[in-house]
Amino acid sequence: MNGSEVLRLVDAIHRDKNIDTELVFEGIEQAILSAARKHFGEEQPIEVLIHRETGQPTVICDGKALDNDTLGDFLGRIASQTAKQVMIQKIREAERDSLFDDYAQIRGQIVTGAVGRTEGGAVIVNLGKVEGILPRSEQIPGESYRNGDRVRAVVLEVRKAGSRVKIILSRVHPDFVRRLFELEIPEIAEQVIEIRSLAREAGYRSKVAVSCSDQKVDAVGACVGVRGARIKNIVDELAGERIDIVRWNDSLQVLVPNALQPAEVEDVILCPMLGRVIVLVREDQLSLAIGRRGQNVRLASKLVGWDIEIMTREELNEQLDNSVAAFNQIPGIPEGLAENLVEQGFFSFDDLSVIEPDQFAEMAGLSLEQVQPLIDFAERESERLEREGGQHKPKSRVAAAQAEEPAPESAEQAEPPTASADPDAAAALSSADTATTEPATEPPKGAESPTNTES
C-alpha cells in the first residue's frame, strides 16, 4: 500500500460515505496500528503516521522507523481480519456520526421519503442514506400507508443506537403544520407574516394565530389564498384536518374572542393571578364557543396560553354569589375580603389553596401570620370537597391551557351547522379576523361535520 493508494482510498470513502477525510486517515492509522501490534506484540511501543498530502504511511517501532522494504512487507498484512474489522468499525462510527450531525441540524424540519415497510404499526420510511421511523403514535388518525407511498413528516428526534442512527418522524406534532405553512405560503417563509401561536389536535382541528409586519398585507387572507388555493394544499397533506386561521393581537381582550370564533363573545374578564380568562357568551352561543367535545375552547386555550372558562352572564352572577357566601364562612375572614377575592377571579377553595401566602397577604392587606389560617382552612375544605366528589360548578365550562386529551364522549357538545361560503368570498378576508378552512371530504371519526366558513 503506497501513498497514492492510500489517498485514493481516503477520497473514495470520503465521497461515498460523506465522512471527513481526517476521520478516514485516523481510521486507516488505527487499522495499521492494530495489525502492527498483532505482528510485533502488544508490549512494543508502536506509532503510526500517515502524511496527509502524500498519503505515505510511516510506522515507528521501538523508536525506529521501518524501512521501505520492511514496511512494504508489513503493509501486505493490512488485509488481516483484525485490521479489516477495525477499519470497518471506524468507518461505520464515522458514518453514523456524520448522519447524526446532518439530521440533528434539521430537527423540527420537514423531510420527504417513501414507505418501505411497516413493523407492528410503525412505518419505516426510506430517507435515502438512512431509514426513519414513523411510530403509530405520530401518525395522523385514520391514515393508512402502502409500500412506495410518498410521505412527508418532521424530524422529531435523532439519537444514536449502536452503530446506527435512529430517526423518529412525526406527522402529528404542531411543527408539522408550521412547516407546511412555511412551504405553501411565501409570505411566511419570507417572514412578512409570522405564526405567533399554534394549537393542534391532529386529524381533527388546528388553530393558527398569524400577524403581519406589513400593514398592506392581510395575514389571514394571504394564508387562505385565492379561492382557498394555498390552505387547500395544507389541508390535503393533513388528511382533511380542519384549520382555523386567527388574527393575532397582543391584547387578550381581542385575541380571545378571535380564538373562539365563530362564536360571538360578549365580554372577556381577565384573572391574571390565576392565569384564567372568563368569557361571557349568550346562551345560544354556548355550544358554538365550547365546540364539539370541548374542542373549540380547548384549542383556543392552548393558542392564547391561558385557561378559558365559558359562562353566560347569569351563570357568572350565580357563581359570584355562591363564592362570596362560601368565602364568608371562613373563620376570621375580614369584612369585604370575600368580595375582593371574587373580584380577582377566585371562585373556589381550590383556587385559594394554590395562592402564595405573600400574594394573599398583599392582596388582603394582612400579615403572613394572619392569612395562614385562612389558607389552611381553604386547603382543608378543598380536600374535603374533593373527597366528596369535587367542587360542583354549575354549568361552567373550563379549558386548561395545557390540556391534551379531549373531553369524554358523554360531554360532547354539538356545534350548530354553519352555512357553506362561496369560494369567491375569500376575497373579503381583508377585514376578517378568522378564516376557517375545512375539507370537502369526510374527516376522521369523531371530528366535526365538514363545512367551509369564513368570517
C-alpha positions as CSV (number, residue, x, y, z in Angstrom):
1,M,0.0,0.0,0.0
2,N,1.8,3.1,-1.2
3,G,0.9,6.8,-0.7
4,S,-1.2,7.1,-3.9
5,E,-3.3,4.1,-3.0
6,V,-4.0,5.5,0.5
7,L,-5.1,8.8,-1.0
8,R,-7.4,7.1,-3.5
9,L,-8.9,5.0,-0.6
10,V,-9.4,8.1,1.5
11,D,-11.1,10.0,-1.3
12,A,-13.4,7.1,-2.2
13,I,-14.6,6.7,1.3
14,H,-15.0,10.5,1.8
15,R,-17.2,10.7,-1.3
16,D,-19.3,7.6,-0.9
17,K,-19.9,7.8,2.9
18,N,-19.7,11.6,3.3
19,I,-17.1,11.1,6.1
20,D,-14.5,13.8,6.8
21,T,-11.1,12.9,5.3
22,E,-9.3,13.4,8.7
23,L,-11.6,10.7,10.2
24,V,-10.7,8.3,7.4
25,F,-7.0,8.9,7.9
26,E,-7.4,8.2,11.6
27,G,-9.3,5.0,10.8
28,I,-6.6,3.8,8.5
29,E,-3.9,4.6,11.1
30,Q,-5.8,2.7,13.7
31,A,-6.2,-0.3,11.4
32,I,-2.4,-0.3,10.6
33,L,-1.6,0.1,14.4
34,S,-3.9,-2.9,15.2
35,A,-2.2,-5.1,12.7
36,A,1.3,-3.9,13.8
37,R,0.6,-4.8,17.4
38,K,-0.6,-8.2,16.4
39,H,2.6,-8.7,14.4
40,F,5.2,-7.2,16.8
41,G,3.4,-7.8,20.1
42,E,1.2,-5.7,22.3
43,E,4.0,-4.6,24.5
44,Q,6.1,-3.0,21.7
45,P,5.8,0.9,21.6
46,I,4.4,1.5,18.1
47,E,3.4,4.7,16.4
48,V,1.6,5.0,13.0
49,L,1.5,8.3,11.0
50,I,0.1,8.9,7.5
51,H,1.2,12.0,5.7
52,R,-1.9,14.0,4.8
53,E,-0.7,15.3,1.5
54,T,1.3,12.3,0.1
55,G,-0.6,9.5,1.8
56,Q,2.7,7.8,2.7
57,P,2.4,5.7,5.9
58,T,5.2,5.7,8.5
59,V,5.4,3.0,11.2
60,I,7.7,3.7,14.2
61,C,8.5,0.7,16.2
62,D,10.6,0.9,19.4
63,G,11.7,4.4,18.3
64,K,12.9,3.3,14.8
65,A,11.0,3.9,11.6
66,L,10.6,0.8,9.5
67,D,12.5,0.9,6.2
68,N,10.6,0.8,2.9
69,D,11.2,-3.0,2.3
70,T,10.1,-3.9,5.8
71,L,7.2,-1.5,5.7
72,G,6.1,-2.8,2.3
73,D,6.3,-6.4,3.5
74,F,4.4,-5.5,6.7
75,L,1.7,-3.5,5.0
76,G,0.8,-6.6,3.0
77,R,-0.6,-7.8,6.2
78,I,-3.1,-4.9,6.4
79,A,-5.7,-7.2,4.9
80,S,-5.7,-9.3,8.0
81,Q,-9.1,-9.9,9.7
82,T,-8.2,-7.7,12.6
83,A,-7.3,-4.7,10.5
84,K,-10.4,-5.2,8.4
85,Q,-12.6,-5.2,11.4
86,V,-11.0,-2.1,12.9
87,M,-11.3,-0.3,9.6
88,I,-15.0,-1.3,9.1
89,Q,-15.8,-0.3,12.7
90,K,-14.2,3.1,12.3
91,I,-15.9,3.8,9.0
92,R,-19.3,2.8,10.5
93,E,-18.8,5.0,13.5
94,A,-17.7,8.0,11.4
95,E,-20.7,7.4,9.0
96,R,-23.1,7.2,12.0
97,D,-21.7,10.4,13.4
98,S,-22.0,12.2,10.1
99,L,-25.6,11.1,9.6
100,F,-26.4,12.1,13.2
101,D,-24.9,15.6,12.7
102,D,-26.8,16.0,9.4
103,Y,-30.2,15.1,10.8
104,A,-29.7,16.8,14.2
105,Q,-29.3,20.1,12.4
106,I,-32.7,19.6,10.7
107,R,-34.6,18.5,13.8
108,G,-38.1,20.1,13.5
109,Q,-37.8,20.4,9.7
110,I,-39.8,18.5,7.1
111,V,-38.2,15.6,5.3
112,T,-39.7,13.5,2.4
113,G,-39.3,9.8,1.9
114,A,-41.0,6.7,0.6
115,V,-42.7,4.0,2.7
116,G,-40.5,0.9,2.8
117,R,-42.4,-1.4,5.1
118,T,-44.5,-1.5,8.3
119,E,-43.4,-3.1,11.6
120,G,-46.0,-3.5,14.3
121,G,-47.9,-0.4,13.3
122,A,-44.8,1.7,12.8
123,V,-44.0,2.8,9.3
124,I,-40.4,2.6,8.1
125,V,-39.7,5.5,5.7
126,N,-36.7,5.4,3.3
127,L,-35.0,8.8,3.5
128,G,-32.1,7.9,1.2
129,K,-29.0,7.0,3.2
130,V,-30.9,6.2,6.3
131,E,-34.4,5.0,7.4
132,G,-36.8,7.0,9.5
133,I,-39.4,5.5,11.9
134,L,-42.9,6.9,11.9
135,P,-44.5,5.4,15.1
136,R,-48.2,4.7,15.3
137,S,-48.5,7.5,17.9
138,E,-47.0,10.0,15.5
139,Q,-49.4,9.1,12.6
140,I,-52.5,11.2,11.8
141,P,-55.6,9.2,13.0
142,G,-57.3,7.5,10.1
143,E,-54.3,7.5,7.7
144,S,-53.0,4.3,6.1
145,Y,-49.8,3.7,4.2
146,R,-48.8,1.4,1.4
147,N,-45.3,0.5,0.2
148,G,-43.9,3.1,-2.1
149,D,-46.2,5.9,-0.9
150,R,-44.6,9.3,-0.6
151,V,-44.6,10.6,3.0
152,R,-43.7,14.0,4.4
153,A,-43.1,14.4,8.2
154,V,-41.0,16.4,10.6
155,V,-37.9,15.1,12.2
156,L,-39.0,14.7,15.8
157,E,-35.9,13.1,17.4
158,V,-32.5,11.9,16.4
159,R,-30.4,9.6,18.5
160,K,-27.5,7.1,18.2
161,A,-28.3,3.4,18.6
162,G,-25.2,1.4,18.4
163,S,-23.6,1.8,15.0
164,R,-26.8,3.2,13.6
165,V,-28.8,6.4,13.7
166,K,-32.4,6.3,14.8
167,I,-34.6,9.0,13.3
168,I,-38.1,9.4,14.7
169,L,-40.6,11.2,12.5
170,S,-43.9,12.8,13.3
171,R,-47.0,13.9,11.4
172,V,-49.0,14.9,14.5
173,H,-46.6,17.5,16.0
174,P,-47.6,21.1,15.7
175,D,-44.4,21.9,14.0
176,F,-45.6,19.8,11.0
177,V,-48.4,22.3,10.4
178,R,-46.0,25.2,11.0
179,R,-43.5,23.9,8.3
180,L,-46.3,23.2,5.9
181,F,-47.4,26.9,6.2
182,E,-43.8,27.9,5.5
183,L,-43.7,25.7,2.4
184,E,-47.0,26.7,0.9
185,I,-47.2,30.4,1.9
186,P,-44.2,32.5,0.6
187,E,-45.0,35.5,3.0
188,I,-44.4,33.2,6.0
189,A,-41.2,31.8,4.5
190,E,-40.0,35.4,3.9
191,Q,-41.1,36.4,7.5
192,V,-43.5,39.0,6.2
193,I,-46.2,37.0,8.0
194,E,-45.4,35.4,11.3
195,I,-47.1,32.4,13.0
196,R,-47.4,33.7,16.6
197,S,-49.1,30.7,18.1
198,L,-50.4,27.3,17.0
199,A,-52.6,24.7,18.7
200,R,-53.4,21.3,17.2
201,E,-55.4,18.1,17.7
202,A,-54.0,16.1,14.9
203,G,-56.5,14.7,12.4
204,Y,-59.3,16.9,13.7
205,R,-58.6,20.6,14.0
206,S,-55.8,23.2,14.3
207,K,-55.8,26.9,15.2
208,V,-53.1,29.1,13.8
209,A,-52.6,32.7,15.0
210,V,-50.8,34.9,12.5
211,S,-49.6,38.5,12.4
212,C,-48.0,40.7,9.7
213,S,-45.3,43.3,9.8
214,D,-46.6,44.9,6.6
215,Q,-49.8,46.8,7.1
216,K,-50.7,46.4,3.4
217,V,-50.7,42.6,3.6
218,D,-53.8,40.8,5.1
219,A,-52.3,38.0,7.1
220,V,-55.4,35.8,7.2
221,G,-56.3,36.3,3.5
222,A,-52.7,35.6,2.4
223,C,-52.7,32.3,4.3
224,V,-56.0,31.3,2.7
225,G,-55.1,32.3,-0.8
226,V,-57.3,33.0,-3.8
227,R,-60.3,30.7,-3.6
228,G,-58.6,28.9,-0.7
229,A,-55.9,27.5,-3.0
230,R,-53.0,27.8,-0.5
231,I,-54.7,26.4,2.5
232,K,-56.2,23.6,0.4
233,N,-52.8,22.1,-0.2
234,I,-52.1,22.1,3.5
235,V,-55.5,20.6,4.4
236,D,-54.9,17.8,1.8
237,E,-51.5,17.0,3.3
238,L,-53.1,16.8,6.7
239,A,-55.7,14.2,5.5
240,G,-58.6,16.7,5.7
241,E,-57.8,18.3,9.1
242,R,-59.8,21.5,9.8
243,I,-57.7,24.6,10.1
244,D,-58.8,27.9,11.8
245,I,-56.6,30.9,10.9
246,V,-56.8,33.6,13.6
247,R,-55.6,37.2,13.5
248,W,-53.1,37.7,16.4
249,N,-53.4,40.6,18.8
250,D,-51.2,41.4,21.8
251,S,-54.3,42.2,23.8
252,L,-56.1,39.2,25.3
253,Q,-59.3,41.2,25.2
254,V,-59.1,41.0,21.4
255,L,-57.2,37.7,20.9
256,V,-59.5,35.5,23.0
257,P,-62.7,36.4,21.0
258,N,-60.7,35.9,17.8
259,A,-59.6,32.4,19.0
260,L,-63.1,31.4,19.9
261,Q,-64.7,32.3,16.6
262,P,-67.1,31.6,15.0
263,A,-68.8,32.1,18.5
264,E,-69.8,35.6,19.4
265,V,-68.3,36.8,22.7
266,E,-70.0,39.4,24.9
267,D,-67.2,40.1,27.4
268,V,-63.7,38.9,28.4
269,I,-62.7,39.1,32.1
270,L,-59.0,38.5,32.9
271,C,-57.9,36.9,36.2
272,P,-54.1,37.4,36.0
273,M,-53.3,35.8,39.4
274,L,-54.7,32.5,38.3
275,G,-53.8,32.8,34.6
276,R,-57.6,32.4,33.8
277,V,-59.9,34.1,31.4
278,I,-63.6,34.2,32.0
279,V,-65.5,34.5,28.7
280,L,-69.1,35.6,28.7
281,V,-71.4,34.5,25.8
282,R,-75.1,34.3,25.2
283,E,-77.0,31.1,25.8
284,D,-77.4,30.4,22.1
285,Q,-73.6,30.7,21.6
286,L,-72.6,28.3,24.3
287,S,-72.3,25.2,22.2
288,L,-70.5,27.0,19.4
289,A,-68.0,28.5,21.8
290,I,-67.3,25.2,23.5
291,G,-67.2,23.2,20.3
292,R,-67.8,19.5,19.8
293,R,-66.3,17.6,22.7
294,G,-64.9,20.9,24.1
295,Q,-62.6,21.1,21.1
296,N,-63.0,24.8,20.3
297,V,-62.4,26.2,23.8
298,R,-59.6,23.7,24.4
299,L,-57.7,24.7,21.3
300,A,-58.4,28.4,22.0
301,S,-56.9,28.0,25.5
302,K,-53.7,26.4,24.1
303,L,-53.5,29.1,21.5
304,V,-53.6,32.0,23.9
305,G,-51.8,30.2,26.8
306,W,-54.4,31.0,29.4
307,D,-57.1,28.8,31.0
308,I,-60.5,29.8,29.5
309,E,-63.8,29.4,31.3
310,I,-67.0,29.8,29.3
311,M,-70.1,31.2,31.0
312,T,-73.3,33.1,30.4
313,R,-73.8,36.3,32.4
314,E,-76.5,34.6,34.5
315,E,-74.1,31.8,35.4
316,L,-71.4,34.2,36.4
317,N,-73.7,36.1,38.7
318,E,-74.8,32.9,40.3
319,Q,-71.1,31.8,40.7
320,L,-70.2,35.1,42.3
321,D,-73.0,34.9,44.8
322,N,-72.1,31.3,45.7
323,S,-68.4,32.1,46.0
324,V,-68.9,35.1,48.2
325,A,-71.2,33.1,50.5
326,A,-68.7,30.2,50.7
327,F,-65.7,32.5,51.5
328,N,-67.6,34.3,54.2
329,Q,-67.8,31.0,56.1
330,I,-64.0,31.1,56.6
331,P,-63.4,31.7,60.3
332,G,-61.8,35.1,61.0
333,I,-62.0,36.4,57.4
334,P,-62.0,40.2,57.4
335,E,-65.1,42.0,56.1
336,G,-65.0,42.7,52.4
337,L,-62.2,40.3,51.7
338,A,-64.6,37.7,50.2
339,E,-65.8,40.2,47.7
340,N,-62.2,41.2,46.9
341,L,-61.2,37.6,46.3
342,V,-64.1,37.0,43.9
343,E,-63.3,40.2,42.0
344,Q,-59.7,38.8,41.5
345,G,-61.2,35.6,40.0
346,F,-61.0,33.3,43.0
347,F,-64.2,31.2,42.9
348,S,-63.4,28.1,44.9
349,F,-61.5,26.9,47.9
350,D,-59.2,25.1,45.5
351,D,-58.3,28.4,43.9
352,L,-57.4,29.9,47.3
353,S,-55.3,26.8,48.3
354,V,-52.9,27.4,45.4
355,I,-52.2,31.1,46.0
356,E,-48.8,32.0,47.6
357,P,-49.1,33.3,51.2
358,D,-47.2,36.5,50.4
359,Q,-49.5,37.3,47.5
360,F,-52.6,36.6,49.6
361,A,-51.2,38.8,52.4
362,E,-50.5,41.7,50.0
363,M,-54.0,41.4,48.4
364,A,-55.8,41.2,51.7
365,G,-53.7,43.8,53.4
366,L,-52.9,41.3,56.3
367,S,-49.7,39.9,57.7
368,L,-48.4,36.4,56.8
369,E,-49.4,35.2,60.3
370,Q,-53.0,36.4,59.7
371,V,-53.5,34.9,56.3
372,Q,-52.0,31.4,57.1
373,P,-55.1,30.2,59.0
374,L,-57.3,31.3,56.1
375,I,-55.2,29.4,53.6
376,D,-55.1,26.3,55.9
377,F,-58.9,26.4,56.1
378,A,-59.2,26.7,52.3
379,E,-56.9,23.7,51.8
380,R,-58.9,21.5,54.3
381,E,-62.2,22.5,52.6
382,S,-60.7,21.8,49.1
383,E,-59.6,18.4,50.2
384,R,-62.9,17.6,51.8
385,L,-64.9,18.7,48.8
386,E,-62.6,16.7,46.5
387,R,-63.2,13.5,48.6
388,E,-66.9,14.2,48.4
389,G,-66.8,14.3,44.6
390,G,-65.2,17.7,43.8
391,Q,-66.5,21.2,43.9
392,H,-69.6,21.5,41.8
393,K,-69.6,24.5,39.5
394,P,-73.0,24.5,37.8
395,K,-72.9,24.8,34.1
396,S,-69.4,26.2,33.9
397,R,-67.1,25.2,31.1
398,V,-63.3,25.3,31.7
399,A,-60.4,24.5,29.4
400,A,-56.8,24.4,30.7
401,A,-54.1,25.9,28.5
402,Q,-52.0,22.7,28.8
403,A,-54.9,20.2,28.3
404,E,-54.0,17.5,25.9
405,E,-56.8,14.9,26.0
406,P,-60.3,15.6,24.6
407,A,-63.3,15.5,26.9
408,P,-65.1,12.3,27.4
409,E,-67.7,11.3,24.8
410,S,-70.5,12.0,27.2
411,A,-69.5,15.6,27.4
412,E,-69.9,16.1,23.7
413,Q,-71.4,19.4,22.6
414,A,-72.6,19.6,19.1
415,E,-71.9,22.7,17.1
416,P,-74.8,24.2,15.2
417,P,-74.5,23.9,11.4
418,T,-72.9,26.8,9.5
419,A,-73.6,27.9,6.0
420,S,-71.2,27.0,3.3
421,A,-69.3,30.0,1.9
422,D,-68.9,30.9,-1.7
423,P,-65.3,30.4,-2.8
424,D,-65.3,33.9,-4.1
425,A,-65.8,35.1,-0.6
426,A,-62.1,34.6,0.1
427,A,-61.5,38.0,-1.3
428,A,-63.5,39.5,1.6
429,L,-61.0,38.2,4.1
430,S,-59.1,41.6,4.2
431,S,-61.4,42.7,7.1
432,A,-61.8,39.3,8.8
433,D,-60.2,38.2,12.0
434,T,-60.6,34.5,11.4
435,A,-60.8,32.1,8.4
436,T,-61.9,28.5,8.9
437,T,-61.0,26.1,6.2
438,E,-62.4,22.6,6.2
439,P,-62.1,19.7,3.8
440,A,-64.7,18.6,1.3
441,T,-64.1,15.0,2.3
442,E,-65.3,13.3,5.4
443,P,-63.0,13.9,8.4
444,P,-61.8,11.1,10.7
445,K,-64.4,9.6,13.1
446,G,-65.2,12.0,15.9
447,A,-64.4,15.2,14.1
448,E,-66.8,17.9,13.1
449,S,-69.0,17.8,10.1
450,P,-67.3,19.3,7.1
451,T,-68.2,22.9,6.3
452,N,-66.3,25.8,4.7
453,T,-66.8,29.1,6.5
454,E,-65.1,32.4,6.6
455,S,-65.8,35.2,9.0
